[in-house]
């Protein structure tokens, strides 16, 4: 087998290393991550202002790999928001 045999313990050790490295980077670069999240949010808000009335955008063109799942997601999001908004207007 190329790469050798992976046992459950090997996978758990690998996942622990990845988790610890991710936490360490987040702790040491906290400001960069927070700025990135803020910039990402600002961009989403600006994009929303340029498309009034469109809250979610799900591609339906040729870049959509799974149009069936995308359609199901759109209906699910619509139904959840309908229940959420409806429960607050009564």
N, C-alpha and C positions, 0 to 999 in steps of 0.2 A: 504494500500500500504506500503510495507517495505521501511523504510527511509523517509516516509512522502511525501508530494506533493511539487514538484519543480515548481516554477513559473518563468517566464522570468526574473524578477528582481533578483531572487535568483541565477540564472545561470549567469547573468551579474555581480553580486557582486562576485561570485566565480571566474569568469574569471579575474576580476580586481585584486583580491587578488593574483592569480597565476602570472599574468603579473608583478605586483609590486614586488613580491618575486623574480621572475626571474631577473628582472632588478637590484634589490638590491644585489643579489648574484654576478651578472656579474660585478657590480661596485666595490664591496668589494674584489672580487677575480679575478680582471682583468688579472693580470700577469699569473695566473694559466690557465685561459681560452685561453689566447694568446699562451702560451707555448703548451697547448694541441692541438690547431689548427695547430701550427707549426710542432709539432711531427707527427700529423696525415698527414699533407702534405708531410713531409719527408718520411714517410712510404709509401705513395702512389707513390712518385717519385722512391724510391728504388725498389718497386714492379714493376714499369714500366720498369726500367732498366733491371730487370731480365727476362722480357718478351718482347723483342723488337718486334715492329710491332703490339702489342696488346694494344690499347688505352683504351678500355672499356672491362670489363669482366661481362657477364651476365650468371649466372649459368643456365645450361640446364640439369643438373642431377636431381636426385630425390628430391633435396632440393628446387627446383623451384616450388613454390606453384601455379603459374599461367603461364604456358608456352605460352599460346596464347598472353597474354599481354606482356610478356617478348619479344616475337618475334616482336610484333608491335613496342615496344620501340626500339628494335635493328634497325628495318627498318627506324623508324623516326629519330634516331640519325644519321644513315648513310646518309639519305637524307639531313638533316640539315647541316652536315659537308660537304657534296658534294657541296651544294649551297654556303657555306661559303668559302671553299677553291677555288671553281671555280670563285667566284666573285673577288678574290684577285690575280688570275693568269692571268686574261685577260688584 
